[in-house]
Every structure is written in C-alpha cells, then in structure tokens.
Amino acid sequence: MTTASPDDASSPVIPPFAGLLLAVVAISTGAILVRLSEAPSAVAAFYRVLFTTLPLLPVAAWRYRDDFARITRRDFGFATLSGVALALHFAAWFESLAWTSVAASVTLVQAQPVFVALGAWLLLRETITLRMVAGIAVAVVGMVGMSFYDLAGGVLVGPNPLLGNALALFGAVMAAGYVLAGRSLRQRVALVPYVVVVYGVCTVALLAIVLWQGDPLTGYPAREWYVFAGLALGPGLFGHTVINWALGHLESSVVSVSLLGEPVGATLLAFLLLAEVPTAATVVGGAVVLAGIYLTAASRA
C-alpha cells in the first residue's frame, strides 16, 4: 500500500482514476507536438518545462512557503538528481522523434518500469520476482524486434530508426532514474513544492544543454511558441503534473500500468494527424514490449 503523501485528501475533488485518464490522454499528445515543432529538440524540451513551471511559482509562493522551508538538504539533493535525470529524459526522447517513428519512440520510452525494477534491484537491493524477470525478458525481446527487424527487411520509418530507438531507450533509463531518485520524496513533500523544485532543476539543466549545443533561444515564428505552450499545457500541466498528483492517491503500479495507454494514443494520433503508418514489426514488437512492461509493473503491486 502506498503511504499517504502530505497533500493527500480523504476525498479528492476529482476522482483519481478520472485524473489519471486525463493525464494519459494529455501525454499522448506530446510526441505529436514535438513532431510538429521545427525548433531544435533541446529548445522545445526547455520551453516545455519552463512554461510548465512558471504558472506554478505564484501558487508555490502563496500557499507552500512553509513546505519549502521544511525540505531537508538530503531531500533537495534527491530532487536535484531527479530533475537532472528528467532533463536528460526529455532531451533524449525529443531528439529520438527526429529519427524514428512515433510508435517506436513512445513505446520504447515508456519502458521505464523495466528499468525501475532493475534499478531498484541493483541500487536499492529490492527483491526481484520471477514474474518481474519474465516481464523484463519479454520487454527486451520486443525491443530487439522493434529495433532490428525493420532494418533487416529494409522497411524504415524515420531517417535512422536504430539511433532514434537507442535515444528513446536512453530516455527510458533516465525516466527510471527520475522515478528512483524522487519516488520517496512524494511521501514527505507536497506536490507543488516537489514539482517546482524538480521542474526548476530540469529547466536549468535543459538550458545548459541548449547553450552547450549553441541553439538559439529566440527568433522562432509564432507557430513554434504555440507548440511550446501546447507542450507545457497538455503533456506538462495536465499530463505529468496530474500523474504526480495521482501518485498520492493510487498505487504506483496502477499509475505505471496506466501509462501504457500513451503509446497506443500517440500511435493513433500519429496515424490520424501525420499519416504515419507503423510497420508490422513496430506493431508486433510494440505489443510485446507493452506486454513485458505490464508484467513488470503489475508484479510490483
């Protein structure tokens, strides 16, 4: 059972499952918006997190000043690690969408429960069950199938699917680091202070990546700013922030498994809006990956 977090209420105004459904729909739009952007991927990621964080600052200053004062140095350190991992997740995943299909990218980046299970076993000495091992093995088979079958058959979606898939997998590893570094913090730190600190660190880290790459921060047409705002409002505020809220009311395994809806939703949107038809290997391999992720996440219940 999940321990109640500081901002839990016995009867939340919004039913947790309704909020979770809204979050899954919202994050499913993320890959499509990234594809619609012509800005460098790190710039799009930077403005997504920046525009997600800014509306939260007045709320944090007005209602949660005392909560910030209670954050310990140790918790702030873990929040910093979580924010850096989140920045690397966004940078890698956004870039992956320039090289591989939406279906492959969003499926592979959602493999983070597999890496959370491995990380918890290796770093936190948590028990790994036979069902978790089976789930990890199934997911790995699906990942290999998605990444190499199309290449062997000469049927490609994207200019360099192998690179794009590798970036998406790295994004999944970083997402797992984000979860592992910050998962206990939500038991001690209220939602808004937690996301403000983590998103703030993530914003600074992404800014450093943008400056290191030499990408411009300004001079983009109005269309790009609408995309940046859409990324912040949809996948940011209504997506990941609502997921963080749901973690205070639902089992983490339920939340993890529900996120498997993102690849399905994003693939459908890519087909409808971008006319991107996934190959047979992507569909079959993706289904295998999702089955493996389900087995892994459900076994942690």
C-alpha positions in Angstrom: 0.0 0.0 0.0 1.3 3.5 -0.8 1.9 5.8 2.2 -0.2 8.9 2.1 1.6 12.0 0.9 1.5 15.4 2.6 -1.1 16.8 0.2 -3.5 13.8 0.2 -7.1 14.3 1.0 -9.5 11.6 2.1 -12.0 12.6 -0.6 -10.3 14.4 -3.5 -12.5 16.7 -5.6 -11.5 14.9 -8.8 -11.7 11.1 -8.8 -8.2 9.8 -9.0 -9.0 7.5 -12.0 -10.6 10.3 -13.9 -7.5 12.4 -13.3 -5.3 9.6 -14.5 -7.3 9.1 -17.7 -7.0 12.9 -18.4 -3.2 12.6 -17.8 -2.8 9.7 -20.2 -4.7 11.5 -22.9 -2.7 14.6 -22.4 0.7 12.9 -22.5 -0.3 11.1 -25.7 -0.2 14.4 -27.5 3.4 15.1 -26.6 5.1 13.2 -29.4 2.8 14.7 -32.0 3.6 18.3 -30.8 7.3 17.5 -30.8 7.0 16.3 -34.4 5.1 19.5 -35.4 7.9 21.7 -34.0 10.8 22.7 -36.2 12.9 24.0 -33.4 15.9 22.1 -32.1 14.7 19.3 -29.8 16.5 20.6 -26.7 14.9 24.0 -27.2 11.5 22.5 -27.4 12.2 20.5 -24.2 13.5 23.6 -22.4 10.4 25.7 -23.2 8.1 22.8 -22.4 9.5 22.5 -18.8 9.9 26.3 -18.4 6.3 27.1 -19.4 5.1 24.2 -17.2 7.0 25.6 -14.2 6.2 29.3 -14.4 2.4 29.1 -13.6 3.2 27.0 -10.5 5.6 29.6 -9.0 2.9 32.0 -7.7 0.9 29.1 -6.2 4.1 27.8 -4.6 5.0 31.2 -3.1 1.5 31.9 -1.9 0.4 28.6 -0.4 3.5 26.4 0.1 6.2 28.7 1.6 6.4 26.7 4.8 6.6 23.4 2.9 9.7 24.7 1.0 11.3 25.6 4.4 10.8 22.0 5.6 12.6 20.4 2.6 15.8 18.9 4.0 19.2 19.2 2.4 19.1 15.4 1.7 15.6 15.7 0.0 16.8 18.7 -2.0 19.8 16.6 -3.2 17.5 13.8 -4.4 15.2 16.3 -6.0 18.2 17.7 -7.9 19.2 14.3 -9.1 15.6 13.7 -10.1 15.5 17.0 -12.1 18.7 16.3 -13.9 17.5 12.8 -14.9 14.2 14.3 -16.1 16.1 16.8 -18.3 18.2 14.1 -19.9 15.0 12.1 -20.4 13.3 14.9 -22.3 16.4 15.8 -24.3 16.9 12.2 -25.5 13.3 11.5 -26.1 12.6 14.7 -28.1 15.6 14.0 -30.2 14.6 10.4 -30.8 11.4 11.6 -32.5 13.5 13.2 -35.3 15.0 9.8 -36.2 12.4 7.1 -35.6 8.6 6.6 -35.7 6.3 8.0 -33.1 5.1 4.4 -32.4 8.6 3.1 -31.7 9.7 6.1 -29.8 6.8 6.4 -27.4 6.7 2.6 -26.8 10.4 2.3 -26.0 10.5 5.5 -23.8 7.6 4.0 -21.8 9.8 1.0 -20.9 10.9 2.9 -17.7 9.1 0.4 -15.4 11.5 -2.2 -16.6 14.5 -0.1 -15.7 12.9 1.0 -12.4 12.7 -2.7 -11.5 16.3 -3.3 -12.5 17.5 -0.2 -10.7 15.6 -1.0 -7.5 17.2 -4.4 -7.5 20.7 -3.2 -8.3 20.8 0.0 -6.3 18.2 -0.4 -3.5 18.6 -4.2 -3.0 14.9 -4.7 -3.6 13.6 -8.2 -4.3 13.1 -9.1 -7.9 10.5 -11.8 -8.5 10.3 -14.4 -11.3 7.4 -12.6 -12.8 9.4 -9.4 -13.0 12.3 -11.3 -14.6 9.8 -12.7 -17.1 8.4 -9.3 -17.8 11.8 -7.8 -18.3 12.8 -10.6 -20.7 9.6 -10.2 -22.7 10.1 -6.5 -23.0 13.8 -6.9 -24.1 12.7 -9.3 -26.8 10.2 -6.8 -28.1 12.7 -4.0 -28.0 15.2 -6.0 -30.1 12.5 -7.0 -32.5 11.3 -3.3 -33.0 14.9 -2.1 -33.4 16.3 -4.6 -35.9 13.6 -6.4 -37.8 12.7 -3.4 -39.9 16.4 -2.7 -40.6 16.9 -6.2 -41.9 13.8 -6.1 -44.0 14.7 -2.7 -45.5 11.4 -1.1 -44.4 12.1 2.0 -42.4 10.0 4.7 -40.7 12.3 7.6 -40.0 15.8 8.5 -41.2 17.7 6.5 -38.7 15.4 4.2 -36.6 18.3 2.5 -34.8 19.6 5.8 -33.5 16.1 7.0 -32.6 15.2 3.8 -30.8 18.5 4.0 -28.8 17.8 7.6 -27.8 14.3 6.6 -26.7 15.7 3.7 -24.6 18.2 6.1 -23.0 15.2 8.4 -22.3 13.5 5.5 -20.6 16.6 4.8 -18.5 16.7 8.5 -17.4 13.0 8.4 -16.7 13.6 5.4 -14.4 16.4 7.5 -12.7 13.9 10.3 -12.2 11.4 7.9 -10.6 14.0 6.2 -8.4 15.6 9.4 -7.2 12.3 11.1 -6.4 9.8 8.3 -5.6 10.2 8.6 -1.8 10.1 12.4 -1.9 6.3 12.5 -2.6 5.7 10.7 0.7 7.3 13.7 2.6 7.0 16.7 0.2 3.7 18.2 -1.1 3.0 18.1 -4.8 3.6 21.7 -5.7 6.9 22.2 -3.9 8.1 18.8 -5.2 7.3 19.6 -8.9 8.6 23.2 -8.6 12.0 22.0 -7.3 12.3 19.1 -9.8 11.0 21.1 -12.8 13.2 24.0 -11.8 16.3 21.9 -11.8 15.2 20.3 -15.0 14.8 23.7 -16.6 18.3 24.8 -15.6 19.8 21.5 -16.9 18.0 21.8 -20.2 19.1 25.4 -20.6 22.7 24.3 -20.1 22.2 21.7 -22.8 20.8 24.3 -25.2 23.6 26.7 -24.6 26.2 23.9 -24.9 24.7 22.9 -28.3 24.7 26.6 -29.4 21.0 26.6 -30.2 19.1 29.9 -30.3 16.6 30.6 -27.6 14.7 33.3 -29.6 13.8 34.2 -33.1 11.2 31.4 -33.7 7.9 32.1 -35.5 4.6 32.3 -33.6 3.7 28.7 -34.6 6.7 27.4 -32.6 5.6 29.3 -29.5 2.1 27.8 -29.7 3.7 24.4 -29.9 5.9 25.1 -26.8 2.8 26.3 -25.0 0.9 23.3 -26.0 3.7 21.0 -24.7 3.6 22.8 -21.4 -0.2 22.8 -21.0 -1.0 19.3 -22.3 1.8 16.8 -21.5 3.2 19.1 -18.8 0.5 20.5 -16.6 -2.4 18.2 -17.5 0.0 15.2 -18.0 3.0 14.7 -15.8 1.8 17.1 -13.0 -1.6 15.2 -12.7 0.3 11.9 -12.7 2.4 13.2 -9.8 -0.9 14.1 -8.1 -2.4 10.7 -8.8 0.6 9.0 -7.2 -0.6 10.5 -3.9 -4.0 8.7 -4.2 -3.3 5.5 -6.2 -0.9 2.6 -6.1 2.3 3.3 -8.1 1.9 0.1 -10.0 -1.6 1.2 -11.2 -0.2 4.5 -12.4 2.7 2.8 -14.1 0.5 0.3 -16.0 -2.0 3.0 -17.0 0.8 4.9 -18.8 0.9 2.1 -21.3 -2.0 3.9 -22.9 0.4 6.6 -24.1 2.0 4.5 -26.9 -1.5 3.5 -28.1 -2.8 7.0 -28.1 0.3 8.6 -29.6 0.4 5.9 -32.4 -3.3 6.6 -33.2 -2.8 10.3 -33.3 0.3 9.9 -35.5 -1.7 7.9 -37.9 -4.6 10.4 -38.0 -2.6 13.7 -38.0 0.8 12.8 -39.5 -0.3 9.9 -41.8 2.4 7.8 -40.2 1.7 4.2 -40.5 3.8 1.9 -38.3 5.4 -1.1 -39.8 4.3 -4.6 -38.9 7.5 -5.1 -36.9 6.8 -2.0 -34.9 3.2 -3.1 -34.1 4.2 -6.6 -33.2 7.3 -5.7 -31.3 5.5 -2.8 -29.6 2.8 -5.2 -28.4 5.5 -7.5 -27.0 7.2 -4.6 -25.2 3.9 -3.4 -23.7 3.2 -6.9 -22.5 6.6 -7.1 -20.9 6.1 -3.7 -19.3 2.7 -4.7 -18.0 4.1 -7.9 -16.4 7.0 -6.0 -14.8 4.8 -3.1 -13.5 2.0 -5.3 -12.3 4.4 -7.6 -10.4 5.4 -4.6 -8.2 1.8 -4.3 -6.9 
